[in-house]
Amino acid sequence: MATFGGPEVLHVDEVPEPGPPVRDELLVRVEASSINGTDLGFRRGAVKIATVGRMPFVPGFDLAGEVLACGPAVTAFAPGDRVVALV
């Protein structure tokens, strides 16, 4: 979304592929995600803290997927692990 408003401000768009993970990051292939009440607040503009200076903004913080790669400091996960996350 590039602006606040109703459902009409949401759209599907292409985004660049992320680079390889660094430090303690994971690269996860997202296989499922959801929109929750907080996301609706972001969309309406009621919760602006996460969007300040970050437009366009991609809502959706809950996800499930597969780890594709791990940063060098990651020890608890490995490629192929199935994960759920709140980002």
N, C-alpha and C positions, 0 to 999 in steps of 0.2 A: 504494500500500500504506500502511496506517495502523499496521502493527505488523510485527515480524520473524517469520519462520516459513517454512513450506513453501510450495508452489505455491498452497495454498488462501488465502493472504493477498493474492494478486493479484486485482484486479478492474478492470473497465472503468468509467470514470466520466466525467461531463461536467466540463470545466474552463472557466473564463471565457476569452473571446477576449482575446488580448494587446492592449495599446494600441499606438500607432504606435511604431516604433523611434526611439530617441534616440541622440545622439552617434555611436558607432561600431557600433551594433547593426544586425542584419538581421532582418526578419520573413520567415520561410520557411514555405511550406506543405509540411508533411512528407508525403511520398508513400510512404516506406518507412523502416522502422526495424528494429532488431534488439535482442535481449537477449544480452549476452556474459557471460563468466565473472565479470567484476567486478560486473555487475548481480546475478548469483546470490549473490555474497558480500554485497552490500547486503541482499538479501532475507532471507538467513539470519541477518544481524546480525553477520557476521564482519568486515565493513568498515563501520564506523559513522561515519567522519569526514564523509562527504557528507550523512548523514542527521540529524546532531545539530541539533535545533531546526527540522527541516524536514519533519516529519510532518504530513499525509500526504506521502509521497515518490513521485515518478514515476520508475521505473527506465527505462533505455534512453538511452544516450548516443550511439549511432551512428545517423545518419539520412541520407537523401537526399531532395531536394525542389527546389522552385522559389522563388527570391527574389521576394517580393511587394512589399517596400518596403525602403528603406535609410535609415539615420540620416544627418544632414547631414554628418558627417565621413567617411562611407564613399566611397572612390574606386575601389576594386578590383572592385566588384560593381554590378550594375544590376538593376532588376526584370526578370524573365523569365530570368535566368541560372539554369542548373541547377547545383546544388551538392551536395557530400557534406560531412558534418561529424562531428566528434567533440566533443560539448559537455560 
